[in-house]
Amino acid sequence: MEELTYKKAGVDIDEGDRFVSLIAPMVKKTFRPEVMTDIGSFGALFKLDIKKYKEPVLVSGTDGVGTKLKIAFMMDKHDTVGIDLVAMCVNDILTLGAEPLFFLDYFATGRLKSEKASDVVKGIAEGCRESGCSLIGGETAEMPGFYEENEYDLAGFAVGVVDKDRIIDGSKINEGDAVIGIASSGLHSNGYSLARKVFFDAAKFSIDKYIPELNTTIGEELLKPTRIYVKAFNALKGKIDIHGMAHITGGGIVGNVPRIIRDGLIAVIKENSWPVPPVFSLIKKLGNVPDDDMKKTFNMGIGYVIVLPKKYSDPSIDTLRQYGFDAYRIGFVEKGGKEKIRYV
């Protein structure tokens, strides 16, 4: 009878150890001074400097990258989806005014390939450095028979902190406030099931097809990493009275802005008040996708929304642009009925 081992069953512990040795240097570069443990502990220790806060409140969030991973598999390019993972998590907790502190990741695959997996972690580490948080721990799960051999899945977990009296939850939003939209880098990490259906099933594009309207291949366009807005918020923090913020993810502007609008108010969004990137027009044209479906599925070029007093709108836009973030006044807040958003 053949002698069976864990490795013959599809799990290679030695490969796992090699993976850890590959990622250790890039992970350590993300460590903030508050990190107390090295890689490999059963749990990660982070000493919060409570002297910086009057009444610190921890803010947490978790997310994944969704079917955008399919594009990474098709291109065999894995060094940017980690940025997406961090962005999806830290942008969410940022909406409450939180400073991202640390991040954990979960990487699951059918068969661990250290080089490919370390490319993923390279992106996670880059996203953590961009957002100022530490990649403090994670889990690598090798599950043969559960995932296809060349595929993997990702989940991320972010923890941040904010003073209780500085929480931004939309409660201060008032009639007359301005709605500022900050540009996205493209699709970010939402709507990929529809985008893949349009480009690869309806239009029959190959992943490496060059698209003149996009000035790049379809694969490169779809793999553009989600923008991280921590530096945009920091540029305004303490200078502008921010009333509310929304991360524009699945559901688009119509699905996310109402989450911060109080009852009795409505966010009025002005059509054509910002440039819509050509990738969205291309999806609409090739898939004959209705306008309402486009707005409910994609960010349409706006990745993050800030609601603030009208008098701060122009100075805020100027500041954001100085920091490299294209921003536009895309609407305003008025008294309303049951619906909390309307396009004009």
Stockholm file with secondary structure:
# STOCKHOLM 1.0

chainA/1-344         MEELTYKKAGVDIDEGDRFVSLIAPMVKKTFRPEVMTDIGSFGALFKLDIKKYKEPVLVSGTDGVGTKLKIAFMMDKHDTVGIDLVAMCVNDILTLGAEPLFFLDYFATGRLKSEKASDVVKGIAEGCRESGCSLIGGETAEMPGFYEENEYDLAGFAVGVVDKDRIIDGSKINEGDAVIGIASSGLHSNGYSLARKVFFDAAKFSIDKYIPELNTTIGEELLKPTRIYVKAFNALKGKIDIHGMAHITGGGIVGNVPRIIRDGLIAVIKENSWPVPPVFSLIKKLGNVPDDDMKKTFNMGIGYVIVLPKKYSDPSIDTLRQYGFDAYRIGFVEKGGKEKIRYV
#=GR chainA/1-344 SS CCCCCTTTTTCCHHHHHHHHHHHHHHHHTTCCTTBCCCTTCSSCCBCCCGGGCSSEEEEEEEEECTTHHHHHHHHTCCSSHHHHHHHHHHHHHHTTTCEEEEEEEEEEESSCCHHHHHHHHHHHHHHHHHHTCEEEEEEEEECBTTBCTTCEEEEEEEEEEEEGGGCCCSTTCCTTCEEEEEECSSSTTSCHHHHHIIIIIISCCCTTCEETTTTEEHHHHHTCCCCCCHHHHHHHTTTSCCCEEEECCTTHHHHHGGGGCCTTEEEEECTTSSCCCHHHHHHHHHHTCCHHHHHHHCCTTEEEEEEECGGGHHHHHHHHHHTTCCEEEEEEEEECSSCCEEEC
#=GC SS_cons         CCCCCTTTTTCCHHHHHHHHHHHHHHHHTTCCTTBCCCTTCSSCCBCCCGGGCSSEEEEEEEEECTTHHHHHHHHTCCSSHHHHHHHHHHHHHHTTTCEEEEEEEEEEESSCCHHHHHHHHHHHHHHHHHHTCEEEEEEEEECBTTBCTTCEEEEEEEEEEEEGGGCCCSTTCCTTCEEEEEECSSSTTSCHHHHHIIIIIISCCCTTCEETTTTEEHHHHHTCCCCCCHHHHHHHTTTSCCCEEEECCTTHHHHHGGGGCCTTEEEEECTTSSCCCHHHHHHHHHHTCCHHHHHHHCCTTEEEEEEECGGGHHHHHHHHHHTTCCEEEEEEEEECSSCCEEEC
//
